Amino acid sequence: MAISARGARIAGFPRPPFFEVYLQRKDVPGAVNFCMAENRLAKDVVEAKLQAVGHRTDRHGGLGYADYNGEPVLRHALAGMFGRYFARGRGAVSPDDIKVVNGCSTALWQLALALCDPGDVMLVPAPLYYSFPRDLGIVTDNVFAMCGGPAADGATTLAALQAAHAKHTAAGTRVRAAVFANPSNPTGDVMSRAELEAIVAWAGDVGVHVVVDEIYAFSVFRGQGEGFVSALGLGAALPEHVHVVWGLSKDFCGAGLRTGALVSTNRPLHAAVAKLGIFFQVPTALQHQLAAMLSDHAWLDATYLPTLRRELLAACEIVERHLTHAGIPFHPPAAALFVWCDLRPYCAARGGELALVTHLAEQGVLIVPGSAAGVEGWARLCFAALTPEEVDAGMARLVRALGAAPAKL
């Protein structure tokens, strides 16, 4: 029996072409998976902390319904964490501004649904997180519009957004939101305070919402000066047109915890997403356990964050060492879990990007091609889902499969 047209549209929502290659090869024994955007490098530290925290519950023993906005104890813990590490004293974050949801993808979906009407445009600068189209558009009827960016056409993110806004406005379509990740997936770039402030100011002037995905906020392992600047730290209060999402999947090796947060001072937005709370809850007992972990700032400062950043940097340097010796250009990341490298000559030699991806998969190496992020010929290599030994062996295999001629390592 047929399903609805909406159901059929969801079922048929397109995936990047490389994904079929990935699905066919990801479970082959011995395959090196540089696709999976998971962080497993410091998971032992997180597991030990959660075990030390133990089973935490509310007065119902964790078996009762959770608050639809998120358990107060977790929202308070998140507010304290955001105030200390994100706003850094430049502004306060209230627990009332936080909604707890089951992951950042959920928060992005809720924002797309609540901020846009069917046909409205959401601008996303390239290179982008390749699942943004799914998160923002699989259920809504929004128009997902990718625009140029620093690693796409050389323009600044602000200039790319301004040009795309002018284009769509002239065509008679309403631009409702600009969405980007900071730190960036896939480049690992961290926006400067000046650039972030300029985007927020421009968006306010033209009536566009700004959605900043800060899921890699703690995963900054290089940089000088201020380092990572959160949208939560731009002023005394978060403007009503700026919304931040964050979760534990990347920074806390917790992809399976399915816990994220939406931060906004926009009360009508909160009223809308609150009505969706029943569908996207995090288990009550888990919320209490995570609250105990995230509120332990002494453990974060002395143990977890130094370990996380040290492990990320070490794994990243393995990838960079192999690329350097093979003469493959790459963009040195300051944050996140990836190295963004230029494989355009190898794509040309193989007859195209998908042909190269398929060849590498046949040789036991899985990568995310740049076209999935909007910049064909580049590639995203995730170094955090494997052990350092696996990264080292995997990079050696990648270089061999490419046919590069590395110097002696």
C-alpha positions in Angstrom: 0.0 0.0 0.0 1.3 3.4 -0.9 2.6 5.9 1.6 2.0 9.7 1.5 3.8 12.0 -1.0 5.6 13.5 2.0 6.7 10.0 3.1 7.9 9.2 -0.4 9.8 12.5 -0.6 11.6 11.7 2.7 12.4 8.2 1.6 13.8 9.6 -1.6 15.8 12.4 -0.1 19.1 12.3 -1.9 22.4 11.3 -0.4 25.8 12.4 -1.7 26.9 9.9 -4.5 29.9 8.8 -2.5 27.7 7.4 0.2 26.7 4.4 -1.8 30.4 3.5 -2.2 30.8 4.0 1.6 27.8 1.7 2.5 29.2 -1.0 0.2 32.6 -1.0 1.8 32.4 0.3 5.4 32.1 -3.2 6.9 34.7 -4.9 4.8 37.3 -6.3 7.2 40.4 -4.2 7.3 38.9 -1.2 5.6 40.3 2.1 7.0 37.4 4.4 7.6 38.4 8.1 7.3 34.8 9.0 6.7 33.3 8.4 10.1 33.1 11.7 12.0 33.4 10.2 15.4 35.8 11.1 18.2 37.1 8.0 20.0 40.5 9.4 21.1 39.6 10.4 24.7 36.6 8.1 25.2 38.3 6.1 28.0 38.5 9.3 30.0 34.8 10.1 29.5 33.8 6.5 30.3 35.9 6.5 33.5 34.3 9.8 34.5 30.7 8.6 33.9 31.4 5.4 35.8 32.8 7.5 38.7 29.8 9.8 38.6 27.6 6.7 38.8 23.8 6.4 38.3 22.2 9.8 39.0 18.5 10.1 39.2 15.7 12.5 40.1 13.1 11.8 42.8 11.5 9.3 40.6 14.6 7.2 40.2 15.1 8.3 36.6 12.0 6.4 35.6 9.6 9.4 35.3 9.1 11.8 32.5 11.8 14.3 31.9 11.1 18.0 31.7 10.3 18.7 28.0 12.8 21.5 28.0 15.5 19.3 29.5 16.0 18.5 33.2 16.7 21.6 35.2 19.9 20.1 36.7 21.3 19.6 33.2 20.2 23.0 31.9 21.9 24.6 34.9 25.1 22.6 34.3 25.1 23.6 30.6 24.5 27.2 31.5 27.5 27.2 33.8 29.7 25.4 31.2 28.6 27.8 28.4 29.2 30.8 30.6 32.7 29.7 31.6 34.1 28.2 28.4 32.0 29.7 25.6 31.0 33.2 26.8 34.2 33.5 29.0 32.8 36.2 31.2 31.6 38.4 28.3 28.0 37.4 28.9 25.8 35.2 31.0 23.8 32.2 29.7 20.6 31.5 31.5 19.2 27.9 31.9 15.9 29.4 30.5 17.7 30.0 27.2 18.6 26.3 26.8 16.6 23.5 25.3 18.0 19.9 25.7 17.4 17.7 22.7 18.7 14.3 21.5 21.6 15.7 19.4 22.6 18.6 17.3 20.8 17.3 14.2 17.6 17.5 16.1 18.3 21.1 17.2 19.1 22.0 13.5 15.9 20.4 12.3 13.9 22.2 14.9 15.4 25.5 14.0 14.8 24.9 10.3 11.1 24.1 11.1 10.5 27.0 13.4 12.4 29.8 11.6 11.4 29.1 8.0 8.2 28.8 6.0 8.0 26.6 3.0 10.1 28.1 0.2 12.2 30.2 2.5 16.0 30.1 1.8 18.6 29.0 4.3 22.2 30.0 3.2 25.1 27.7 4.0 28.6 28.7 3.1 30.9 26.1 1.5 32.7 24.0 2.3 30.0 22.7 4.6 29.1 19.8 6.8 27.7 17.4 4.2 24.6 16.4 6.3 23.4 20.0 6.7 21.0 19.5 3.7 19.5 16.5 5.5 19.3 18.1 8.9 17.8 21.3 7.5 15.6 20.1 4.7 14.6 16.4 4.9 11.2 17.2 6.6 10.8 20.9 5.9 10.1 22.5 2.5 12.9 25.0 2.9 15.2 25.9 0.1 18.8 24.9 1.0 21.2 27.2 -0.8 24.9 26.5 -0.7 27.0 29.6 -1.3 30.7 30.3 -1.8 33.1 30.6 1.1 36.8 30.8 2.0 37.8 27.4 0.6 35.2 27.4 -2.2 35.8 30.6 -4.2 38.1 32.6 -2.0 35.5 35.0 -0.7 35.1 35.6 3.0 32.1 33.9 4.7 30.4 37.3 5.1 31.0 38.3 1.4 29.6 34.9 0.3 26.5 35.4 2.4 25.9 38.9 1.2 26.2 38.0 -2.4 23.9 35.0 -2.0 21.4 37.1 -0.1 21.3 39.8 -2.8 20.9 37.1 -5.5 17.9 35.4 -3.8 16.3 38.6 -2.8 16.5 39.9 -6.3 14.8 36.7 -7.5 11.9 37.3 -5.1 12.7 34.6 -2.6 13.0 35.3 1.1 16.3 34.5 2.8 15.4 33.5 6.4 18.6 32.1 7.9 22.4 31.7 7.5 23.8 28.4 8.9 27.4 27.5 9.5 29.7 25.5 11.7 32.3 27.2 13.9 34.8 25.6 14.2 34.4 24.4 10.7 33.6 20.9 9.5 35.4 20.1 7.2 38.3 22.6 7.3 38.9 22.9 11.0 39.1 26.7 10.7 38.0 28.9 13.6 36.3 32.2 12.9 37.8 35.4 14.2 35.8 37.6 16.6 35.7 40.3 14.0 34.3 38.0 11.2 31.7 36.5 13.5 30.6 40.0 14.8 30.3 41.3 11.2 28.1 38.4 10.2 25.8 38.8 13.2 25.6 42.6 12.6 24.8 42.2 8.9 22.2 39.5 9.5 20.5 41.7 12.1 20.4 44.6 9.6 18.8 42.5 6.8 16.4 40.5 9.0 18.2 37.1 8.7 18.6 34.6 11.5 22.1 33.2 12.3 22.5 29.5 13.3 25.9 28.6 14.6 26.8 25.0 15.0 29.5 24.9 17.7 29.7 21.2 18.1 33.5 21.3 18.0 33.9 24.2 20.5 36.2 22.2 22.9 38.1 20.5 20.1 40.4 23.3 19.4 44.0 22.1 19.5 45.9 24.9 17.8 45.8 28.7 17.6 47.0 31.9 18.9 45.3 34.8 20.6 41.7 34.3 21.5 41.4 30.9 19.8 37.8 29.8 19.5 35.2 32.6 19.8 31.7 31.5 20.5 28.6 33.4 19.4 27.7 33.2 23.1 30.6 35.5 23.9 30.0 38.4 21.6 28.2 40.6 24.1 26.3 40.8 27.3 23.3 38.9 25.8 22.8 36.7 22.8 20.8 38.7 20.1 17.4 37.3 19.4 18.3 36.5 15.8 21.3 34.3 16.8 21.0 30.7 17.8 23.7 28.3 18.9 23.7 24.5 18.9 26.1 22.2 20.7 26.3 18.6 21.7 28.4 15.9 23.3 29.0 13.8 20.2 32.3 15.3 19.2 33.8 17.1 22.1 33.0 14.4 24.6 33.3 11.3 22.4 29.6 10.8 22.9 27.9 10.1 19.6 25.9 7.4 21.2 24.8 9.7 24.1 22.5 11.5 21.8 22.5 14.7 23.8 22.6 18.2 22.5 21.5 21.8 23.3 19.8 24.6 21.5 20.7 28.1 23.0 18.6 31.1 22.1 17.1 34.2 23.8 14.2 34.2 21.2 11.1 33.5 23.3 8.7 32.8 20.4 11.3 30.2 19.1 11.4 28.6 22.6 7.6 28.4 22.6 7.6 26.6 19.3 10.3 24.1 20.0 8.9 23.4 23.5 5.8 21.9 21.8 8.2 19.4 20.1 9.9 18.4 23.3 8.1 15.2 23.9 9.5 13.8 20.6 13.2 14.5 21.3 13.9 13.8 24.9 17.1 12.5 26.4 16.6 9.8 29.1 16.1 11.3 32.5 18.8 9.4 34.3 21.4 10.2 31.6 20.6 13.9 31.9 21.4 13.8 35.6 24.6 11.8 35.0 25.8 14.2 32.3 25.0 17.2 34.5 27.4 15.9 37.2 30.2 15.5 34.6 29.8 18.8 32.8 29.5 20.8 36.1 32.9 19.4 37.3 35.0 22.2 35.9 38.1 21.1 37.8 38.0 17.8 36.0 37.5 19.5 32.7 40.4 21.9 33.3 42.9 19.5 34.8 42.1 16.2 33.1 39.7 16.0 30.2 40.4 19.1 28.0 44.2 18.8 28.1 43.9 15.1 27.2 41.4 15.7 24.4 43.5 18.4 22.8 46.7 16.5 23.1 45.2 13.4 21.5 43.6 15.4 18.7 46.8 17.2 17.9 48.9 14.0 17.9 46.4 12.2 15.5 46.2 15.2 13.2 50.0 15.4 13.0 50.2 11.8 11.8 47.9 12.7 8.9 49.8 15.9 8.1 53.1 14.1 8.2 52.0 11.6 5.5 50.5 14.2 3.3 53.5 16.4 3.6 55.9 13.6 2.6 53.7 12.6 -0.3 53.5 16.2 -1.5 49.8 16.4 -1.2 48.6 19.9 -0.3 46.3 20.3 2.7 44.7 22.9 4.9 46.2 22.8 8.4 43.3 22.7 10.9 43.1 24.5 14.2 40.2 22.4 15.5 37.7 19.6 14.9 38.5 16.1 13.8 39.6 16.5 10.1 42.3 17.3 7.7 41.0 18.9 4.5 43.3 17.9 1.6 43.6 18.7 -2.1 43.2 15.6 -4.3 42.3 17.4 -7.5 45.3 16.0 -9.5 44.4 12.5 -8.5 40.8 13.0 -9.4 41.8 14.1 -12.8 44.1 11.2 -13.3 41.3 8.7 -12.4 38.7 10.4 -14.6 36.8 12.1 -11.9 36.2 12.4 -8.2 33.8 9.6 -7.8 36.1 7.3 -9.7 38.9 8.2 -7.3 36.7 7.6 -4.3 35.7 4.2 -5.7 39.3 3.2 -6.4 40.4 4.2 -2.9 37.5 2.2 -1.4 38.5 -0.8 -3.4 42.0 -0.4 -1.9 40.5 -0.4 1.6 40.5 3.4 2.2 37.2 5.3 2.7 37.2 9.1 2.4 34.6 11.9 2.2 35.1 13.7 -1.2 35.0 17.4 -1.4 31.9 17.6 -3.6 29.8 16.4 -0.7 31.0 19.6 1.1 30.6 21.8 -2.0 34.2 21.9 -3.2 35.0 19.2 -5.7 38.4 17.6 -5.8 39.2 18.1 -2.1 38.7 15.4 0.6 38.0 15.3 4.3 40.0 12.8 6.3 38.8 12.1 9.9 41.6 11.2 12.2 39.7 10.8 15.5 37.7 7.6 15.0 40.8 5.4 14.7 43.7 4.6 17.0 47.0 6.4 16.2 48.4 3.2 14.8 45.4 2.7 12.5 45.7 6.3 11.3 49.4 5.8 10.5 48.8 2.6 8.6 45.7 4.0 6.9 47.6 7.0 5.7 50.4 4.9 4.3 47.7 2.8 2.4 46.0 6.0 1.2 49.3 7.4 -0.2 50.1 4.0 -1.9 46.6 3.9 -3.4 46.9 7.4 -4.8 50.1 6.5 -6.5 51.9 9.3 -4.8 55.7 9.0 -4.3 56.4 9.8 -0.6 59.8 10.5 0.7 61.1 8.2 3.5 59.0 8.8 6.6 
